[in-house]
Amino acid sequence: MYRYNTNDKQLLAERTNQFKNQTLRYLAGELEEEEFRPLRLQNGLYIQRQAPMLRIAVPYGLVSSDQLRALASISRRYDRGYVHVSTRQNFQLNWPSVESIPDILGELARVDMHCIQTSGNCIRNTTTDQFAGVAFDEVEDPRPYCELIRQWSTLHPEFAFLPRKFKIAVCGSVNDRAAIYAHDVGLALHHRDDGQVGVKVLVGGGLGRTPVIGSVLEESLPVRHLITYLEAVLRVYNQLGRRDNKYKARIKILVRAMGVDQFRTAVHREWEGLKDGPSTLDDRALIGAKDHFSAMPYESIDSTASQLALDEQRDPIFQRWLKNNTHDHKQAGYRAVTLVLKAHGQAPGDISADQLDVIASLADEYSFGELRNTHHQNMVLADVQERRLYSLWRDLQKIGLAGANAGHLTDMICCPGGDFCGLANARSIPVSQAINERFDDIDYLYDLGPIELNISGCMNACGHHHIGHIGILGVDKKGQEFFQVSLGGKQADNPSIGKILGPSFSAEEIPNVVDTILATYVALRHDDELFIETCHRVGIEPFKESVYATRDH
Amino acid sequence: MQPVIIDGQVAKDFWLSAIEEQSPPETGRIATLAQWQLDTCLPAVILQTDDNPETLFDHLEQLALIAVHFPDMNDGRGFSMGRALREAGFKGELRATGRYIRDQLQYLKRCGFNAFSLPRGTTPAAALESLNEINIHYQAAHDLTEPLFKPLG
């Protein structure tokens, strides 16, 4: 992974000191609330319902074991001994005090971590595929490009006060695992006919109040133009994006208002002056970036033998975990492993300090000391030898992280909701827990096959409910919490926005509603037809009929 | 007379603020864009953040001062206006005025502004300090031609 050099360290030290002074000036009354607000947001600090929330950046989801241990220690000292993995691959602390923030930032900086641009109307942390660099279907490793975007966007002087937040996602594989169609800018790497790396540029995707699938801005931009082109896109957005209404300020609204062709013309006009300029990625810059992500020192392994050894493990629970939670790897004899952070009684994505410490040791022992956060609010050990999977599984069982439900119904995405967030209309976590408890029959879950269930506590859609196969959205009706259910959303491979089933439900009704939806699917499915495929084939009507027919009035 | 910061030093402001009603503006007074458009020989003009800086592009050599007025610290359009004017070749005084805070001064400087009216409630010394809080920059901007991600050969 990218290791900080002296420049990175100096910049971070100066930035940490700068924010410390800003916080002290605020606490001393020298900075007014509305002046401090954008400054603290650009440093990941929210003032929330019960306590501040601090969002810690994990650049493109990559984190080292040392960083995890530091995080565990910070969460014990300054918080309540746990952290939360967000859908944008970052970590969040839910209970720090404002006064302790400078100290937390100081401790984070010691392990090259920070909260820069994890919130606010600026370019946010770039996200990518959790299997970047190891995925079997990868065309080009996205991490070097993510790192270049990180550097370009960090403390960018021109784009710190945009009309609204700006999120970039990069995907380098055949299957999109980064939801690039649901970002302000989505980038898909590919190989062009002329042998260069090309970038397909999507713009104006996003969820929130107005869910939109991104439009194609460029089919194949030579990668050397990546930075100058992004700069041109941001310039157009910074100057023309709406600032009169924050609900209409995202780039998707601008692209829709201008039309993608006219928006492209405006970008090209800006780009004329930037193209081939100093920020062009010459070979030196590209090779320099790639050097940070060279292959791990893999052993050469006879994969037939190691496969056979796995087959010999007769334990059916292990075999299920192997099937659902481990993923094909570029390197023969290795697999990537998903740790599902959705245990009973825990909010999705929460992980305790003790678990973090053990995971850090497991990363050292099994996976070259590195981990990834996923946008499904899980963690991944990316480089585990097949012959050591059984032993890893046993170790994960000891800390309750061997749940074999990766990619299934109970591996939900869920925002912090009304329990923590000041924006939420409804408490999403209790709904996720009720579903988790109701559907704990693992055989039934496997029979249902892969299903993505996403829950958001309000229409800002942090839980990505629009692109869940089953989406649940918290709404407020006359001060009461209700939940709207949608079906058929999909994040990749012909992405789609889910369709709303009908009138909303109380929290108590949701497990029954999900149950009816699943039973309807089981009754209607063709052989081997996945839930999402049945949804798209039969449409929403049969589900609607069965759900509202059985509903108690 | 309010002090201003020019090229990293506290200086006296010899320009008079623009007045919309005065037409044409007296000598030594900054013109509004509307006043300037009536007489493009005027040497100093102030832009609002919803003005298009390209309006001035054909006259940059005659202009001694271009000011950009920030109505609100969150209105980031002025940052792009600064870079646009510098990239179009403006060499004169580029001044930020209005409601920004000292914590934004270094970003303004990096976008090509070399002059600043003092932010509300800020001493000249504090403002000067804010201009140089961060000394490492990853990306190319007005003050740095080569981005850091291009390691020197």
Interface residues (C-beta under 8 A of the other chain):
Chain A: N7 D8 Q10 L11 E14 R15 N17 Q18 Q22 E30 L31 E35 P38 L39 N121 L148 Q151 W152 S153 T154 L155 H156 P157 E158 F159 A160 F161 L162 P163 I227 R235 N238 Q239 R243 G273 G277 P278 S279 L281 D282 R284 A285 G288 A289
Chain B: M73 N74 D75 G76 R77 F79 S80 M81 R83 E87 I101 D103 Q104 Q106 Y107 L108 K109 R110 C111 G121 E133 I134 N135 I136 H137 Y138 Q139 A140 A141 T145 E146 P147 L148 F149 K150 P151 G153
